[in-house]
């Protein structure tokens, strides 16, 4: 974990963030600026800057992150559908330098997203 990374600090419990799901490898919590009725962030506890920085050794972790997204979508009752977004890099809209998956749902989502 990185000492000054916001999401690493959240994963370490430095804030009063309510985790919707937590394992040894990941944490999930609601986005503070939701873009849909359901907007959950799923993050690895290991500091990985972005999707572009995933390594072959992270294959199991990547699978665990996606299965967590699926579990959270089921818990949130998103059976009508949902979107999973991974912003990567500045041009991709990534605002926090720590890999994170956005789970968005609870309403009909439009395409293109913006």
PDB file as gemmi writes it, atoms N, CA and C in Angstrom:
CRYST1    1.000    1.000    1.000  90.00  90.00  90.00 P 1                      
ATOM      1  N   UNK A   1       0.835  -1.185   0.000  1.00  0.00           N  
ATOM      2  CA  UNK A   1       0.000   0.000   0.000  1.00  0.00           C  
ATOM      3  C   UNK A   1       0.879   1.247   0.000  1.00  0.00           C  
ATOM      4  N   UNK A   2       0.363   2.250  -0.616  1.00  0.00           N  
ATOM      5  CA  UNK A   2       1.054   3.531  -0.689  1.00  0.00           C  
ATOM      6  C   UNK A   2       0.643   4.399   0.509  1.00  0.00           C  
ATOM      7  N   UNK A   3       1.600   5.083   1.101  1.00  0.00           N  
ATOM      8  CA  UNK A   3       1.338   5.876   2.300  1.00  0.00           C  
ATOM      9  C   UNK A   3       0.385   7.038   2.038  1.00  0.00           C  
ATOM     10  N   UNK A   4       0.478   7.674   0.869  1.00  0.00           N  
ATOM     11  CA  UNK A   4      -0.316   8.869   0.622  1.00  0.00           C  
ATOM     12  C   UNK A   4      -1.486   8.667  -0.341  1.00  0.00           C  
ATOM     13  N   UNK A   5      -1.686   7.476  -0.837  1.00  0.00           N  
ATOM     14  CA  UNK A   5      -2.791   7.193  -1.763  1.00  0.00           C  
ATOM     15  C   UNK A   5      -4.116   7.180  -0.998  1.00  0.00           C  
ATOM     16  N   UNK A   6      -5.090   7.962  -1.485  1.00  0.00           N  
ATOM     17  CA  UNK A   6      -6.396   8.050  -0.837  1.00  0.00           C  
ATOM     18  C   UNK A   6      -7.040   6.674  -0.670  1.00  0.00           C  
ATOM     19  N   UNK A   7      -7.059   5.868  -1.721  1.00  0.00           N  
ATOM     20  CA  UNK A   7      -7.728   4.571  -1.633  1.00  0.00           C  
ATOM     21  C   UNK A   7      -6.952   3.595  -0.757  1.00  0.00           C  
ATOM     22  N   UNK A   8      -5.637   3.678  -0.721  1.00  0.00           N  
ATOM     23  CA  UNK A   8      -4.864   2.851   0.213  1.00  0.00           C  
ATOM     24  C   UNK A   8      -5.217   3.232   1.646  1.00  0.00           C  
ATOM     25  N   UNK A   9      -5.368   4.521   1.894  1.00  0.00           N  
ATOM     26  CA  UNK A   9      -5.717   4.995   3.231  1.00  0.00           C  
ATOM     27  C   UNK A   9      -7.118   4.518   3.618  1.00  0.00           C  
ATOM     28  N   UNK A  10      -8.045   4.551   2.673  1.00  0.00           N  
ATOM     29  CA  UNK A  10      -9.390   4.029   2.938  1.00  0.00           C  
ATOM     30  C   UNK A  10      -9.312   2.546   3.264  1.00  0.00           C  
ATOM     31  N   UNK A  11      -8.558   1.785   2.468  1.00  0.00           N  
ATOM     32  CA  UNK A  11      -8.432   0.343   2.681  1.00  0.00           C  
ATOM     33  C   UNK A  11      -7.804   0.025   4.034  1.00  0.00           C  
ATOM     34  N   UNK A  12      -6.925   0.891   4.518  1.00  0.00           N  
ATOM     35  CA  UNK A  12      -6.292   0.697   5.834  1.00  0.00           C  
ATOM     36  C   UNK A  12      -7.216   1.092   6.982  1.00  0.00           C  
ATOM     37  N   UNK A  13      -8.358   1.658   6.672  1.00  0.00           N  
ATOM     38  CA  UNK A  13      -9.305   2.039   7.710  1.00  0.00           C  
ATOM     39  C   UNK A  13      -9.028   3.376   8.350  1.00  0.00           C  
ATOM     40  N   UNK A  14      -8.309   4.257   7.654  1.00  0.00           N  
ATOM     41  CA  UNK A  14      -7.971   5.569   8.212  1.00  0.00           C  
ATOM     42  C   UNK A  14      -9.146   6.538   8.204  1.00  0.00           C  
ATOM     43  N   UNK A  15     -10.223   6.191   7.532  1.00  0.00           N  
ATOM     44  CA  UNK A  15     -11.427   7.012   7.491  1.00  0.00           C  
ATOM     45  C   UNK A  15     -12.591   6.164   7.989  1.00  0.00           C  
ATOM     46  N   UNK A  16     -13.701   6.779   8.287  1.00  0.00           N  
ATOM     47  CA  UNK A  16     -14.865   6.044   8.791  1.00  0.00           C  
ATOM     48  C   UNK A  16     -15.717   5.516   7.638  1.00  0.00           C  
ATOM     49  N   UNK A  17     -15.065   4.967   6.647  1.00  0.00           N  
ATOM     50  CA  UNK A  17     -15.746   4.441   5.465  1.00  0.00           C  
ATOM     51  C   UNK A  17     -16.434   3.126   5.807  1.00  0.00           C  
ATOM     52  N   UNK A  18     -17.702   3.019   5.435  1.00  0.00           N  
ATOM     53  CA  UNK A  18     -18.425   1.767   5.640  1.00  0.00           C  
ATOM     54  C   UNK A  18     -18.150   0.846   4.454  1.00  0.00           C  
ATOM     55  N   UNK A  19     -17.550  -0.303   4.720  1.00  0.00           N  
ATOM     56  CA  UNK A  19     -17.283  -1.271   3.665  1.00  0.00           C  
ATOM     57  C   UNK A  19     -18.522  -2.128   3.448  1.00  0.00           C  
ATOM     58  N   UNK A  20     -18.936  -2.233   2.193  1.00  0.00           N  
ATOM     59  CA  UNK A  20     -20.042  -3.105   1.826  1.00  0.00           C  
ATOM     60  C   UNK A  20     -19.564  -4.534   1.677  1.00  0.00           C  
ATOM     61  N   UNK A  21     -18.277  -4.670   1.374  1.00  0.00           N  
ATOM     62  CA  UNK A  21     -17.625  -5.970   1.229  1.00  0.00           C  
ATOM     63  C   UNK A  21     -16.146  -5.748   1.490  1.00  0.00           C  
ATOM     64  N   UNK A  22     -15.547  -6.657   2.245  1.00  0.00           N  
ATOM     65  CA  UNK A  22     -14.109  -6.574   2.504  1.00  0.00           C  
ATOM     66  C   UNK A  22     -13.547  -7.975   2.629  1.00  0.00           C  
ATOM     67  N   UNK A  23     -12.423  -8.193   1.961  1.00  0.00           N  
ATOM     68  CA  UNK A  23     -11.670  -9.432   2.092  1.00  0.00           C  
ATOM     69  C   UNK A  23     -10.226  -9.045   2.385  1.00  0.00           C  
ATOM     70  N   UNK A  24      -9.353 -10.027   2.462  1.00  0.00           N  
ATOM     71  CA  UNK A  24      -7.931  -9.736   2.650  1.00  0.00           C  
ATOM     72  C   UNK A  24      -7.372  -8.936   1.480  1.00  0.00           C  
ATOM     73  N   UNK A  25      -8.002  -9.057   0.296  1.00  0.00           N  
ATOM     74  CA  UNK A  25      -7.453  -8.477  -0.921  1.00  0.00           C  
ATOM     75  C   UNK A  25      -8.184  -7.266  -1.475  1.00  0.00           C  
ATOM     76  N   UNK A  26      -9.414  -6.995  -1.006  1.00  0.00           N  
ATOM     77  CA  UNK A  26     -10.195  -5.916  -1.602  1.00  0.00           C  
ATOM     78  C   UNK A  26     -11.127  -5.279  -0.597  1.00  0.00           C  
ATOM     79  N   UNK A  27     -11.620  -4.104  -0.978  1.00  0.00           N  
ATOM     80  CA  UNK A  27     -12.641  -3.405  -0.197  1.00  0.00           C  
ATOM     81  C   UNK A  27     -13.620  -2.759  -1.171  1.00  0.00           C  
ATOM     82  N   UNK A  28     -14.870  -2.651  -0.762  1.00  0.00           N  
ATOM     83  CA  UNK A  28     -15.908  -2.022  -1.581  1.00  0.00           C  
ATOM     84  C   UNK A  28     -16.705  -1.067  -0.716  1.00  0.00           C  
ATOM     85  N   UNK A  29     -17.004   0.104  -1.282  1.00  0.00           N  
ATOM     86  CA  UNK A  29     -17.711   1.139  -0.547  1.00  0.00           C  
ATOM     87  C   UNK A  29     -18.453   2.033  -1.534  1.00  0.00           C  
ATOM     88  N   UNK A  30     -19.410   2.789  -1.027  1.00  0.00           N  
ATOM     89  CA  UNK A  30     -20.202   3.674  -1.880  1.00  0.00           C  
ATOM     90  C   UNK A  30     -19.379   4.893  -2.285  1.00  0.00           C  
ATOM     91  N   UNK A  31     -19.556   5.330  -3.526  1.00  0.00           N  
ATOM     92  CA  UNK A  31     -18.880   6.526  -4.031  1.00  0.00           C  
ATOM     93  C   UNK A  31     -19.472   7.757  -3.340  1.00  0.00           C  
ATOM     94  N   UNK A  32     -18.621   8.707  -2.949  1.00  0.00           N  
ATOM     95  CA  UNK A  32     -19.117   9.903  -2.263  1.00  0.00           C  
ATOM     96  C   UNK A  32     -19.782  10.886  -3.231  1.00  0.00           C  
ATOM     97  N   UNK A  33     -19.597  10.669  -4.531  1.00  0.00           N  
ATOM     98  CA  UNK A  33     -20.222  11.515  -5.551  1.00  0.00           C  
ATOM     99  C   UNK A  33     -20.948  10.606  -6.553  1.00  0.00           C  
ATOM    100  N   UNK A  34     -22.043   9.976  -6.121  1.00  0.00           N  
ATOM    101  CA  UNK A  34     -22.682   8.959  -6.965  1.00  0.00           C  
ATOM    102  C   UNK A  34     -23.212   9.499  -8.284  1.00  0.00           C  
ATOM    103  N   UNK A  35     -23.009   8.715  -9.336  1.00  0.00           N  
ATOM    104  CA  UNK A  35     -23.472   9.052 -10.675  1.00  0.00           C  
ATOM    105  C   UNK A  35     -24.697   8.237 -11.082  1.00  0.00           C  
ATOM    106  N   UNK A  36     -25.178   7.411 -10.167  1.00  0.00           N  
ATOM    107  CA  UNK A  36     -26.369   6.579 -10.375  1.00  0.00           C  
ATOM    108  C   UNK A  36     -26.904   6.238  -8.986  1.00  0.00           C  
ATOM    109  N   UNK A  37     -28.160   5.767  -8.895  1.00  0.00           N  
ATOM    110  CA  UNK A  37     -28.688   5.402  -7.579  1.00  0.00           C  
ATOM    111  C   UNK A  37     -27.790   4.415  -6.822  1.00  0.00           C  
ATOM    112  N   UNK A  38     -27.196   3.481  -7.534  1.00  0.00           N  
ATOM    113  CA  UNK A  38     -26.178   2.609  -6.950  1.00  0.00           C  
ATOM    114  C   UNK A  38     -24.855   2.957  -7.604  1.00  0.00           C  
ATOM    115  N   UNK A  39     -23.886   3.347  -6.803  1.00  0.00           N  
ATOM    116  CA  UNK A  39     -22.544   3.653  -7.306  1.00  0.00           C  
ATOM    117  C   UNK A  39     -21.561   3.202  -6.232  1.00  0.00           C  
ATOM    118  N   UNK A  40     -20.956   2.052  -6.486  1.00  0.00           N  
ATOM    119  CA  UNK A  40     -20.045   1.420  -5.544  1.00  0.00           C  
ATOM    120  C   UNK A  40     -18.662   1.341  -6.180  1.00  0.00           C  
ATOM    121  N   UNK A  41     -17.642   1.587  -5.384  1.00  0.00           N  
ATOM    122  CA  UNK A  41     -16.256   1.421  -5.824  1.00  0.00           C  
ATOM    123  C   UNK A  41     -15.706   0.135  -5.221  1.00  0.00           C  
ATOM    124  N   UNK A  42     -15.031  -0.646  -6.050  1.00  0.00           N  
ATOM    125  CA  UNK A  42     -14.365  -1.871  -5.602  1.00  0.00           C  
ATOM    126  C   UNK A  42     -12.887  -1.687  -5.888  1.00  0.00           C  
ATOM    127  N   UNK A  43     -12.067  -1.789  -4.832  1.00  0.00           N  
ATOM    128  CA  UNK A  43     -10.640  -1.518  -4.964  1.00  0.00           C  
ATOM    129  C   UNK A  43      -9.806  -2.681  -4.441  1.00  0.00           C  
ATOM    130  N   UNK A  44      -8.653  -2.908  -5.049  1.00  0.00           N  
ATOM    131  CA  UNK A  44      -7.720  -3.859  -4.441  1.00  0.00           C  
ATOM    132  C   UNK A  44      -7.019  -3.182  -3.270  1.00  0.00           C  
ATOM    133  N   UNK A  45      -6.696  -3.942  -2.235  1.00  0.00           N  
ATOM    134  CA  UNK A  45      -5.918  -3.370  -1.135  1.00  0.00           C  
ATOM    135  C   UNK A  45      -4.463  -3.173  -1.551  1.00  0.00           C  
ATOM    136  N   UNK A  46      -4.002  -3.990  -2.478  1.00  0.00           N  
ATOM    137  CA  UNK A  46      -2.664  -3.807  -3.037  1.00  0.00           C  
ATOM    138  C   UNK A  46      -2.689  -2.555  -3.905  1.00  0.00           C  
ATOM    139  N   UNK A  47      -1.694  -1.707  -3.745  1.00  0.00           N  
ATOM    140  CA  UNK A  47      -1.658  -0.501  -4.575  1.00  0.00           C  
ATOM    141  C   UNK A  47      -1.241  -0.860  -6.001  1.00  0.00           C  
ATOM    142  N   UNK A  48      -2.175  -0.662  -6.914  1.00  0.00           N  
ATOM    143  CA  UNK A  48      -1.940  -0.794  -8.354  1.00  0.00           C  
ATOM    144  C   UNK A  48      -2.456   0.501  -8.946  1.00  0.00           C  
ATOM    145  N   UNK A  49      -1.612   1.218  -9.647  1.00  0.00           N  
ATOM    146  CA  UNK A  49      -1.942   2.562 -10.131  1.00  0.00           C  
ATOM    147  C   UNK A  49      -3.176   2.577 -11.034  1.00  0.00           C  
ATOM    148  N   UNK A  50      -3.249   1.658 -11.991  1.00  0.00           N  
ATOM    149  CA  UNK A  50      -4.363   1.636 -12.935  1.00  0.00           C  
ATOM    150  C   UNK A  50      -4.458   0.266 -13.577  1.00  0.00           C  
ATOM    151  N   UNK A  51      -5.472   0.070 -14.381  1.00  0.00           N  
ATOM    152  CA  UNK A  51      -5.629  -1.184 -15.108  1.00  0.00           C  
ATOM    153  C   UNK A  51      -4.410  -1.456 -15.986  1.00  0.00           C  
ATOM    154  N   UNK A  52      -3.804  -0.400 -16.512  1.00  0.00           N  
ATOM    155  CA  UNK A  52      -2.618  -0.535 -17.363  1.00  0.00           C  
ATOM    156  C   UNK A  52      -1.417  -1.076 -16.586  1.00  0.00           C  
ATOM    157  N   UNK A  53      -1.478  -1.030 -15.265  1.00  0.00           N  
ATOM    158  CA  UNK A  53      -0.364  -1.491 -14.439  1.00  0.00           C  
ATOM    159  C   UNK A  53      -0.563  -2.893 -13.875  1.00  0.00           C  
ATOM    160  N   UNK A  54      -1.662  -3.548 -14.210  1.00  0.00           N  
ATOM    161  CA  UNK A  54      -1.857  -4.938 -13.781  1.00  0.00           C  
ATOM    162  C   UNK A  54      -0.764  -5.813 -14.385  1.00  0.00           C  
ATOM    163  N   UNK A  55      -0.304  -6.768 -13.600  1.00  0.00           N  
ATOM    164  CA  UNK A  55       0.722  -7.704 -14.048  1.00  0.00           C  
ATOM    165  C   UNK A  55       0.133  -9.112 -14.071  1.00  0.00           C  
ATOM    166  N   UNK A  56       0.822 -10.026 -14.727  1.00  0.00           N  
ATOM    167  CA  UNK A  56       0.370 -11.419 -14.787  1.00  0.00           C  
ATOM    168  C   UNK A  56       0.166 -11.983 -13.381  1.00  0.00           C  
ATOM    169  N   UNK A  57       0.973 -11.571 -12.432  1.00  0.00           N  
ATOM    170  CA  UNK A  57       0.853 -12.058 -11.051  1.00  0.00           C  
ATOM    171  C   UNK A  57      -0.437 -11.578 -10.382  1.00  0.00           C  
ATOM    172  N   UNK A  58      -1.121 -10.592 -10.976  1.00  0.00           N  
ATOM    173  CA  UNK A  58      -2.363 -10.050 -10.428  1.00  0.00           C  
ATOM    174  C   UNK A  58      -3.610 -10.720 -11.005  1.00  0.00           C  
ATOM    175  N   UNK A  59      -3.430 -11.774 -11.775  1.00  0.00           N  
ATOM    176  CA  UNK A  59      -4.556 -12.424 -12.443  1.00  0.00           C  
ATOM    177  C   UNK A  59      -5.617 -12.883 -11.440  1.00  0.00           C  
ATOM    178  N   UNK A  60      -5.219 -13.516 -10.374  1.00  0.00           N  
ATOM    179  CA  UNK A  60      -6.172 -13.972  -9.368  1.00  0.00           C  
ATOM    180  C   UNK A  60      -6.898 -12.813  -8.704  1.00  0.00           C  
ATOM    181  N   UNK A  61      -6.170 -11.753  -8.406  1.00  0.00           N  
ATOM    182  CA  UNK A  61      -6.758 -10.561  -7.800  1.00  0.00           C  
ATOM    183  C   UNK A  61      -7.779  -9.925  -8.735  1.00  0.00           C  
ATOM    184  N   UNK A  62      -7.457  -9.842 -10.015  1.00  0.00           N  
ATOM    185  CA  UNK A  62      -8.379  -9.260 -10.994  1.00  0.00           C  
ATOM    186  C   UNK A  62      -9.685 -10.057 -11.032  1.00  0.00           C  
ATOM    187  N   UNK A  63      -9.571 -11.366 -11.002  1.00  0.00           N  
ATOM    188  CA  UNK A  63     -10.762 -12.205 -10.970  1.00  0.00           C  
ATOM    189  C   UNK A  63     -11.573 -12.009  -9.700  1.00  0.00           C  
ATOM    190  N   UNK A  64     -10.879 -11.885  -8.582  1.00  0.00           N  
ATOM    191  CA  UNK A  64     -11.564 -11.656  -7.309  1.00  0.00           C  
ATOM    192  C   UNK A  64     -12.311 -10.316  -7.316  1.00  0.00           C  
ATOM    193  N   UNK A  65     -11.700  -9.291  -7.900  1.00  0.00           N  
ATOM    194  CA  UNK A  65     -12.351  -7.983  -7.998  1.00  0.00           C  
ATOM    195  C   UNK A  65     -13.641  -8.066  -8.819  1.00  0.00           C  
ATOM    196  N   UNK A  66     -13.580  -8.751  -9.955  1.00  0.00           N  
ATOM    197  CA  UNK A  66     -14.772  -8.863 -10.808  1.00  0.00           C  
ATOM    198  C   UNK A  66     -15.863  -9.705 -10.155  1.00  0.00           C  
ATOM    199  N   UNK A  67     -15.486 -10.755  -9.458  1.00  0.00           N  
ATOM    200  CA  UNK A  67     -16.489 -11.558  -8.752  1.00  0.00           C  
ATOM    201  C   UNK A  67     -17.116 -10.762  -7.615  1.00  0.00           C  
ATOM    202  N   UNK A  68     -16.351  -9.875  -6.991  1.00  0.00           N  
ATOM    203  CA  UNK A  68     -16.900  -9.002  -5.952  1.00  0.00           C  
ATOM    204  C   UNK A  68     -17.917  -8.043  -6.555  1.00  0.00           C  
ATOM    205  N   UNK A  69     -17.618  -7.508  -7.737  1.00  0.00           N  
ATOM    206  CA  UNK A  69     -18.572  -6.626  -8.424  1.00  0.00           C  
ATOM    207  C   UNK A  69     -19.875  -7.382  -8.666  1.00  0.00           C  
ATOM    208  N   UNK A  70     -19.774  -8.603  -9.153  1.00  0.00           N  
ATOM    209  CA  UNK A  70     -20.960  -9.424  -9.423  1.00  0.00           C  
ATOM    210  C   UNK A  70     -21.753  -9.664  -8.136  1.00  0.00           C  
ATOM    211  N   UNK A  71     -21.067 -10.005  -7.063  1.00  0.00           N  
ATOM    212  CA  UNK A  71     -21.739 -10.248  -5.777  1.00  0.00           C  
ATOM    213  C   UNK A  71     -22.454  -8.987  -5.278  1.00  0.00           C  
ATOM    214  N   UNK A  72     -21.797  -7.855  -5.387  1.00  0.00           N  
ATOM    215  CA  UNK A  72     -22.404  -6.601  -4.943  1.00  0.00           C  
ATOM    216  C   UNK A  72     -23.617  -6.233  -5.801  1.00  0.00           C  
ATOM    217  N   UNK A  73     -23.537  -6.468  -7.100  1.00  0.00           N  
ATOM    218  CA  UNK A  73     -24.681  -6.202  -7.982  1.00  0.00           C  
ATOM    219  C   UNK A  73     -25.873  -7.060  -7.563  1.00  0.00           C  
ATOM    220  N   UNK A  74     -25.620  -8.312  -7.221  1.00  0.00           N  
ATOM    221  CA  UNK A  74     -26.695  -9.188  -6.763  1.00  0.00           C  
ATOM    222  C   UNK A  74     -27.271  -8.689  -5.443  1.00  0.00           C  
ATOM    223  N   UNK A  75     -26.407  -8.329  -4.510  1.00  0.00           N  
ATOM    224  CA  UNK A  75     -26.860  -7.816  -3.207  1.00  0.00           C  
ATOM    225  C   UNK A  75     -27.695  -6.549  -3.351  1.00  0.00           C  
ATOM    226  N   UNK A  76     -27.334  -5.706  -4.304  1.00  0.00           N  
ATOM    227  CA  UNK A  76     -28.019  -4.430  -4.513  1.00  0.00           C  
ATOM    228  C   UNK A  76     -29.288  -4.576  -5.353  1.00  0.00           C  
ATOM    229  N   UNK A  77     -29.578  -5.796  -5.806  1.00  0.00           N  
ATOM    230  CA  UNK A  77     -30.796  -6.031  -6.571  1.00  0.00           C  
ATOM    231  C   UNK A  77     -30.766  -5.457  -7.977  1.00  0.00           C  
ATOM    232  N   UNK A  78     -29.605  -5.485  -8.605  1.00  0.00           N  
ATOM    233  CA  UNK A  78     -29.452  -4.896  -9.942  1.00  0.00           C  
ATOM    234  C   UNK A  78     -29.704  -5.920 -11.052  1.00  0.00           C  
ATOM    235  N   UNK A  79     -30.727  -6.742 -10.885  1.00  0.00           N  
ATOM    236  CA  UNK A  79     -31.006  -7.798 -11.859  1.00  0.00           C  
ATOM    237  C   UNK A  79     -31.431  -7.252 -13.219  1.00  0.00           C  
ATOM    238  N   UNK A  80     -31.905  -6.005 -13.288  1.00  0.00           N  
ATOM    239  CA  UNK A  80     -32.286  -5.405 -14.572  1.00  0.00           C  
ATOM    240  C   UNK A  80     -31.071  -4.953 -15.371  1.00  0.00           C  
ATOM    241  N   UNK A  81     -29.904  -4.920 -14.731  1.00  0.00           N  
ATOM    242  CA  UNK A  81     -28.676  -4.551 -15.419  1.00  0.00           C  
ATOM    243  C   UNK A  81     -27.859  -3.537 -14.645  1.00  0.00           C  
ATOM    244  N   UNK A  82     -26.597  -3.470 -15.012  1.00  0.00           N  
ATOM    245  CA  UNK A  82     -25.673  -2.540 -14.377  1.00  0.00           C  
ATOM    246  C   UNK A  82     -24.480  -2.339 -15.287  1.00  0.00           C  
ATOM    247  N   UNK A  83     -23.662  -1.368 -14.941  1.00  0.00           N  
ATOM    248  CA  UNK A  83     -22.462  -1.074 -15.723  1.00  0.00           C  
ATOM    249  C   UNK A  83     -21.246  -1.139 -14.799  1.00  0.00           C  
ATOM    250  N   UNK A  84     -20.143  -1.658 -15.334  1.00  0.00           N  
ATOM    251  CA  UNK A  84     -18.871  -1.690 -14.630  1.00  0.00           C  
ATOM    252  C   UNK A  84     -17.898  -0.840 -15.432  1.00  0.00           C  
ATOM    253  N   UNK A  85     -17.300   0.156 -14.773  1.00  0.00           N  
ATOM    254  CA  UNK A  85     -16.411   1.096 -15.447  1.00  0.00           C  
ATOM    255  C   UNK A  85     -15.053   1.074 -14.757  1.00  0.00           C  
ATOM    256  N   UNK A  86     -14.000   1.046 -15.569  1.00  0.00           N  
ATOM    257  CA  UNK A  86     -12.635   1.177 -15.064  1.00  0.00           C  
ATOM    258  C   UNK A  86     -11.977   2.293 -15.866  1.00  0.00           C  
ATOM    259  N   UNK A  87     -11.916   3.473 -15.293  1.00  0.00           N  
ATOM    260  CA  UNK A  87     -11.248   4.590 -15.948  1.00  0.00           C  
ATOM    261  C   UNK A  87      -9.743   4.381 -15.812  1.00  0.00           C  
ATOM    262  N   UNK A  88      -9.034   4.581 -16.909  1.00  0.00           N  
ATOM    263  CA  UNK A  88      -7.593   4.315 -16.918  1.00  0.00           C  
ATOM    264  C   UNK A  88      -6.851   5.504 -17.507  1.00  0.00           C  
ATOM    265  N   UNK A  89      -6.004   6.118 -16.690  1.00  0.00           N  
ATOM    266  CA  UNK A  89      -5.208   7.250 -17.144  1.00  0.00           C  
ATOM    267  C   UNK A  89      -6.003   8.534 -17.224  1.00  0.00           C  
ATOM    268  N   UNK A  90      -5.285   9.617 -17.416  1.00  0.00           N  
ATOM    269  CA  UNK A  90      -5.897  10.951 -17.443  1.00  0.00           C  
ATOM    270  C   UNK A  90      -6.959  11.075 -18.532  1.00  0.00           C  
ATOM    271  N   UNK A  91      -6.642  10.663 -19.755  1.00  0.00           N  
ATOM    272  CA  UNK A  91      -7.617  10.769 -20.840  1.00  0.00           C  
ATOM    273  C   UNK A  91      -8.798   9.820 -20.655  1.00  0.00           C  
ATOM    274  N   UNK A  92      -8.609   8.768 -19.870  1.00  0.00           N  
ATOM    275  CA  UNK A  92      -9.692   7.840 -19.579  1.00  0.00           C  
ATOM    276  C   UNK A  92     -10.576   8.291 -18.434  1.00  0.00           C  
ATOM    277  N   UNK A  93     -10.231   9.427 -17.825  1.00  0.00           N  
ATOM    278  CA  UNK A  93     -11.052   9.973 -16.757  1.00  0.00           C  
ATOM    279  C   UNK A  93     -10.699   9.482 -15.369  1.00  0.00           C  
ATOM    280  N   UNK A  94      -9.535   8.839 -15.212  1.00  0.00           N  
ATOM    281  CA  UNK A  94      -9.144   8.346 -13.896  1.00  0.00           C  
ATOM    282  C   UNK A  94      -8.749   9.527 -13.012  1.00  0.00           C  
ATOM    283  N   UNK A  95      -9.417   9.658 -11.857  1.00  0.00           N  
ATOM    284  CA  UNK A  95      -9.161  10.797 -10.973  1.00  0.00           C  
ATOM    285  C   UNK A  95      -8.381  10.411  -9.721  1.00  0.00           C  
ATOM    286  N   UNK A  96      -8.331   9.129  -9.389  1.00  0.00           N  
ATOM    287  CA  UNK A  96      -7.549   8.647  -8.250  1.00  0.00           C  
ATOM    288  C   UNK A  96      -6.568   7.614  -8.792  1.00  0.00           C  
ATOM    289  N   UNK A  97      -5.298   7.792  -8.488  1.00  0.00           N  
ATOM    290  CA  UNK A  97      -4.254   6.903  -8.993  1.00  0.00           C  
ATOM    291  C   UNK A  97      -4.179   5.596  -8.242  1.00  0.00           C  
ATOM    292  N   UNK A  98      -5.268   4.859  -8.257  1.00  0.00           N  
ATOM    293  CA  UNK A  98      -5.362   3.527  -7.638  1.00  0.00           C  
ATOM    294  C   UNK A  98      -6.460   2.797  -8.410  1.00  0.00           C  
ATOM    295  N   UNK A  99      -6.161   1.619  -8.906  1.00  0.00           N  
ATOM    296  CA  UNK A  99      -7.135   0.837  -9.664  1.00  0.00           C  
ATOM    297  C   UNK A  99      -8.450   0.743  -8.892  1.00  0.00           C  
ATOM    298  N   UNK A 100      -9.548   1.024  -9.568  1.00  0.00           N  
ATOM    299  CA  UNK A 100     -10.856   0.863  -8.947  1.00  0.00           C  
ATOM    300  C   UNK A 100     -11.915   0.611 -10.016  1.00  0.00           C  
ATOM    301  N   UNK A 101     -12.876  -0.191  -9.637  1.00  0.00           N  
ATOM    302  CA  UNK A 101     -14.001  -0.540 -10.493  1.00  0.00           C  
ATOM    303  C   UNK A 101     -15.224   0.210  -9.987  1.00  0.00           C  
ATOM    304  N   UNK A 102     -15.931   0.888 -10.884  1.00  0.00           N  
ATOM    305  CA  UNK A 102     -17.191   1.542 -10.548  1.00  0.00           C  
ATOM    306  C   UNK A 102     -18.324   0.580 -10.902  1.00  0.00           C  
ATOM    307  N   UNK A 103     -19.183   0.284  -9.953  1.00  0.00           N  
ATOM    308  CA  UNK A 103     -20.405  -0.465 -10.197  1.00  0.00           C  
ATOM    309  C   UNK A 103     -21.542   0.541 -10.176  1.00  0.00           C  
ATOM    310  N   UNK A 104     -22.205   0.705 -11.329  1.00  0.00           N  
ATOM    311  CA  UNK A 104     -23.277   1.688 -11.493  1.00  0.00           C  
ATOM    312  C   UNK A 104     -24.568   0.986 -11.871  1.00  0.00           C  
ATOM    313  N   UNK A 105     -25.660   1.364 -11.235  1.00  0.00           N  
ATOM    314  CA  UNK A 105     -26.940   0.758 -11.573  1.00  0.00           C  
ATOM    315  C   UNK A 105     -28.079   1.440 -10.841  1.00  0.00           C  
ATOM    316  N   UNK A 106     -29.239   0.840 -10.937  1.00  0.00           N  
ATOM    317  CA  UNK A 106     -30.408   1.377 -10.277  1.00  0.00           C  
ATOM    318  C   UNK A 106     -31.259   2.269 -11.158  1.00  0.00           C  
ATOM    319  N   UNK A 107     -30.838   2.454 -12.398  1.00  0.00           N  
ATOM    320  CA  UNK A 107     -31.606   3.212 -13.399  1.00  0.00           C  
ATOM    321  C   UNK A 107     -31.111   2.771 -14.775  1.00  0.00           C  
ATOM    322  N   UNK A 108     -31.866   3.119 -15.814  1.00  0.00           N  
ATOM    323  CA  UNK A 108     -31.427   2.827 -17.165  1.00  0.00           C  
ATOM    324  C   UNK A 108     -30.225   3.721 -17.473  1.00  0.00           C  
ATOM    325  N   UNK A 109     -29.139   3.134 -17.911  1.00  0.00           N  
ATOM    326  CA  UNK A 109     -27.912   3.863 -18.252  1.00  0.00           C  
ATOM    327  C   UNK A 109     -27.856   4.079 -19.753  1.00  0.00           C  
ATOM    328  N   UNK A 110     -27.410   5.237 -20.154  1.00  0.00           N  
ATOM    329  CA  UNK A 110     -27.386   5.601 -21.571  1.00  0.00           C  
ATOM    330  C   UNK A 110     -26.021   5.296 -22.193  1.00  0.00           C  
ATOM    331  N   UNK A 111     -25.981   5.267 -23.512  1.00  0.00           N  
ATOM    332  CA  UNK A 111     -24.736   5.091 -24.265  1.00  0.00           C  
ATOM    333  C   UNK A 111     -24.741   6.054 -25.422  1.00  0.00           C  
ATOM    334  N   UNK A 112     -23.692   6.734 -25.752  1.00  0.00           N  
ATOM    335  CA  UNK A 112     -22.393   6.643 -25.090  1.00  0.00           C  
ATOM    336  C   UNK A 112     -22.413   7.357 -23.735  1.00  0.00           C  
ATOM    337  N   UNK A 113     -21.478   6.968 -22.844  1.00  0.00           N  
ATOM    338  CA  UNK A 113     -21.501   7.495 -21.486  1.00  0.00           C  
ATOM    339  C   UNK A 113     -21.029   8.943 -21.364  1.00  0.00           C  
ATOM    340  N   UNK A 114     -20.220   9.450 -22.293  1.00  0.00           N  
ATOM    341  CA  UNK A 114     -19.818  10.842 -22.168  1.00  0.00           C  
ATOM    342  C   UNK A 114     -18.409  11.119 -22.553  1.00  0.00           C  
TER     343      UNK A 114                                                      
END                                                                             
